[in-house]
């Protein structure tokens, strides 16, 4: 709902970044409920070692020009 001509604030898309402790490979995936920094992640796609959640962040959609 728009009040007094104000546009609604865009919501960021949340991402979780996992880093492999062995080879250092990083993988970004959509945030899932229950994610937190330093949580054990899935197995690394390159070397099959354990990964760790190292960052959770949001990205806003690009602003439209015009």
Secondary structure, DSSP 8 states (H G I E B T S, - for coil): ---TT-------EEEEEEEETTT--EEEEE--TT--TT-EEEE-TTT--EEEEEEEEEE-------
